[in-house]
Amino acid sequence: DLTMCLDLFPDWKSIDDYRRALTKKYRRRFEKIYSTKGSLVTRELSLPEIQNLSDQLFELFKQVSEKQTISMGLIGKNYFEEFKISFPDKFKVIGYFLNEELIAFCTYIDRGELLEVHYIGLNYSLNEKYNLYFNILFDSVNLAIEEKKKQLELGRTAREAKANLGCKAVYFNDYIKLNNRMAVLAADWLGKNFQQSMGQEWQKRNPFKNVPSTE
């Protein structure tokens, strides 16, 4: 399996430094997407806000999870609240509001030098107008730069979108023990189907003018 990660470089002090590192084509794309945020308001949610918005958070999460080729399991409605209680300084929920209505969110886990994008949720009926998904990706880059992280991890899905951001694949092994032959065959089929659904086009993407120095 693999996860998509973006290496962040010391000379990126702001999102503008990231923007300037992009080729002309990808820089125009970035600017067009970022401009669509318009009147959206983003802010980190406190624990009481997470508790009060638990129904909306869960519904937005379900809109994303129901579109996945394979779901590795569903979370409960109180997941975000319980995670915030357990890891108050390591877990963030960033909400996207339109006229004070929550229309998207992104959660993050602080793993030291790495910032992990955890679960997201969004209102797909508003996704195209406000480029919610892609703005979440760019805002994640911005947050990682602001927090002086060395790497941003964005997960295994939507590989082409993340490759357009500058992410590269980081491979790892998953181990699952199955005692039933039919379960083994089903898992093998699901795994192959998932990989095929991701396609290969993402491997050709490189949005940067040149590879920034890691020195």
C-alpha positions as CSV (number, residue, x, y, z in Angstrom):
1,D,0.0,0.0,0.0
2,L,1.0,3.6,-0.1
3,T,0.3,7.0,1.3
4,M,0.8,10.4,-0.5
5,C,3.2,12.8,1.2
6,L,4.4,16.3,0.4
7,D,8.0,17.2,1.5
8,L,8.1,20.7,2.9
9,F,11.4,22.6,2.4
10,P,13.1,25.1,4.7
11,D,12.8,28.0,2.2
12,W,9.0,27.8,2.3
13,K,8.1,30.3,4.9
14,S,4.6,30.9,3.7
15,I,2.0,29.6,1.2
16,D,3.3,32.2,-1.3
17,D,6.7,30.5,-1.3
18,Y,5.0,27.2,-2.2
19,R,3.0,29.0,-4.9
20,R,6.2,30.5,-6.4
21,A,7.8,27.1,-6.5
22,L,5.1,25.8,-8.9
23,T,5.3,25.8,-12.7
24,K,3.2,28.4,-14.5
25,K,0.5,25.9,-15.3
26,Y,0.1,24.7,-11.7
27,R,0.5,28.2,-10.3
28,R,-2.4,29.4,-12.3
29,R,-4.4,26.5,-11.1
30,F,-3.6,27.2,-7.5
31,E,-4.6,30.9,-7.9
32,K,-7.8,30.0,-9.6
33,I,-8.8,27.5,-6.9
34,Y,-7.7,29.7,-4.0
35,S,-9.8,32.6,-5.4
36,T,-13.0,30.5,-5.2
37,K,-13.0,30.5,-1.3
38,G,-14.7,33.9,-1.6
39,S,-16.9,34.5,1.5
40,L,-16.0,31.2,3.2
41,V,-14.8,31.5,6.8
42,T,-12.3,28.9,8.2
43,R,-11.5,28.5,11.8
44,E,-10.3,25.8,14.3
45,L,-13.2,24.3,16.3
46,S,-13.0,24.2,20.1
47,L,-14.2,21.1,21.9
48,P,-17.6,22.6,22.7
49,E,-18.0,23.5,19.1
50,I,-17.1,20.0,18.0
51,Q,-19.7,18.7,20.4
52,N,-22.4,21.1,19.2
53,L,-21.6,20.3,15.6
54,S,-21.2,16.6,15.9
55,D,-24.3,15.8,13.8
56,Q,-23.1,18.1,11.0
57,L,-19.5,16.8,11.1
58,F,-20.7,13.2,10.9
59,E,-23.1,13.9,7.9
60,L,-20.3,15.7,6.0
61,F,-17.9,12.9,6.8
62,K,-20.5,10.4,5.4
63,Q,-20.8,12.3,2.1
64,V,-17.0,11.6,1.6
65,S,-16.9,8.1,2.9
66,E,-19.8,6.9,0.8
67,K,-17.9,7.9,-2.3
68,Q,-14.9,5.8,-1.5
69,T,-14.2,2.6,-3.5
70,I,-13.3,0.7,-0.4
71,S,-14.1,1.8,3.2
72,M,-11.8,0.4,5.9
73,G,-14.5,0.8,8.5
74,L,-16.8,3.7,9.6
75,I,-16.3,6.0,12.6
76,G,-19.0,6.8,15.2
77,K,-20.7,10.1,15.5
78,N,-18.7,11.0,18.6
79,Y,-15.4,10.1,17.1
80,F,-14.1,13.7,16.7
81,E,-15.2,14.7,20.1
82,E,-13.5,11.7,21.7
83,F,-10.4,12.2,19.7
84,K,-10.2,15.9,20.8
85,I,-10.7,14.9,24.4
86,S,-8.0,12.3,24.2
87,F,-5.4,14.4,22.3
88,P,-6.3,18.0,22.9
89,D,-3.0,19.5,21.7
90,K,-2.3,17.0,18.9
91,F,-5.7,16.9,17.2
92,K,-7.3,19.8,15.2
93,V,-10.6,20.2,13.5
94,I,-10.8,23.1,11.0
95,G,-14.3,24.1,9.9
96,Y,-15.3,25.8,6.7
97,F,-18.4,28.0,7.1
98,L,-20.7,29.7,4.6
99,N,-23.1,32.2,6.2
100,E,-22.3,30.5,9.6
101,E,-23.3,27.1,8.2
102,L,-20.6,24.3,8.4
103,I,-20.1,23.0,4.8
104,A,-16.8,21.3,5.1
105,F,-14.1,20.3,7.6
106,C,-10.6,18.8,7.8
107,T,-9.0,17.1,10.8
108,Y,-5.3,17.0,11.5
109,I,-3.0,14.9,13.7
110,D,0.3,16.5,14.8
111,R,3.0,13.8,14.6
112,G,6.0,15.9,15.4
113,E,7.8,16.8,12.2
114,L,4.9,15.4,10.2
115,L,1.3,16.8,9.9
116,E,-1.2,14.1,9.0
117,V,-4.5,15.0,7.3
118,H,-6.9,12.6,9.0
119,Y,-10.6,12.6,8.1
120,I,-12.4,15.2,6.0
121,G,-16.0,16.0,5.2
122,L,-17.7,18.2,2.7
123,N,-21.0,19.2,1.2
124,Y,-20.7,17.9,-2.4
125,S,-23.4,20.1,-3.6
126,L,-21.2,23.1,-2.9
127,N,-17.9,21.4,-3.7
128,E,-17.6,22.6,-7.3
129,K,-18.6,26.2,-6.6
130,Y,-16.1,26.7,-3.8
131,N,-13.5,24.0,-4.8
132,L,-13.9,22.7,-1.2
133,Y,-11.7,19.6,-1.6
134,F,-8.8,21.3,-3.4
135,N,-9.0,24.3,-1.0
136,I,-8.7,21.9,1.9
137,L,-5.6,20.4,0.3
138,F,-4.0,23.9,-0.2
139,D,-5.0,25.0,3.3
140,S,-3.3,21.8,4.6
141,V,-0.1,22.8,2.9
142,N,-0.4,26.3,4.4
143,L,-1.0,24.9,7.9
144,A,2.0,22.5,7.6
145,I,4.2,25.4,6.5
146,E,3.0,27.7,9.3
147,E,3.7,24.9,11.9
148,K,7.2,24.4,10.4
149,K,6.6,20.7,9.6
150,K,9.0,18.7,7.3
151,Q,6.3,16.6,5.7
152,L,2.5,16.6,5.1
153,E,0.7,13.3,4.8
154,L,-2.5,13.2,2.9
155,G,-3.5,9.5,2.7
156,R,-4.0,6.9,0.0
157,T,-7.0,8.1,-2.0
158,A,-7.4,10.8,-4.7
159,R,-3.8,10.2,-5.8
160,E,-3.9,12.4,-8.9
161,A,-5.2,15.4,-7.0
162,K,-2.5,15.0,-4.4
163,A,0.2,14.4,-7.0
164,N,-0.9,17.7,-8.5
165,L,-0.2,19.3,-5.2
166,G,3.4,17.9,-5.3
167,C,2.9,14.7,-3.2
168,K,5.0,11.6,-3.8
169,A,4.1,8.0,-2.9
170,V,5.5,6.6,0.3
171,Y,5.1,2.8,0.3
172,F,4.4,0.6,3.3
173,N,3.1,-2.9,4.1
174,D,-0.2,-3.8,5.6
175,Y,-0.6,-7.2,7.3
176,I,-4.0,-8.9,7.6
177,K,-4.6,-12.4,8.8
178,L,-7.6,-14.2,7.2
179,N,-8.5,-17.8,8.1
180,N,-11.2,-18.2,5.6
181,R,-10.3,-19.0,1.9
182,M,-13.2,-17.0,0.6
183,A,-12.2,-14.0,2.7
184,V,-8.7,-14.2,1.3
185,L,-10.0,-14.2,-2.3
186,A,-12.4,-11.4,-1.5
187,A,-9.6,-9.3,0.1
188,D,-7.3,-10.0,-2.9
189,W,-10.0,-8.9,-5.3
190,L,-10.9,-5.8,-3.3
191,G,-7.2,-4.8,-3.1
192,K,-6.6,-5.1,-6.8
193,N,-9.9,-3.3,-7.6
194,F,-8.9,-0.4,-5.3
195,Q,-5.4,-0.1,-6.9
196,Q,-6.9,-0.1,-10.4
197,S,-9.5,2.5,-9.4
198,M,-6.6,4.8,-8.5
199,G,-5.2,4.6,-12.0
200,Q,-1.6,5.4,-13.1
201,E,-1.9,9.0,-14.3
202,W,-0.9,10.4,-10.9
203,Q,2.6,9.1,-11.3
204,K,3.3,11.5,-14.1
205,R,2.5,14.6,-12.2
206,N,5.2,17.1,-11.1
207,P,4.0,20.6,-10.4
208,F,7.3,22.1,-9.4
209,K,9.7,24.2,-11.5
210,N,12.6,22.3,-10.0
211,V,13.1,20.1,-6.9
212,P,13.8,22.4,-4.0
213,S,17.0,21.8,-2.0
214,T,16.6,19.9,1.3
215,E,19.8,21.4,2.7
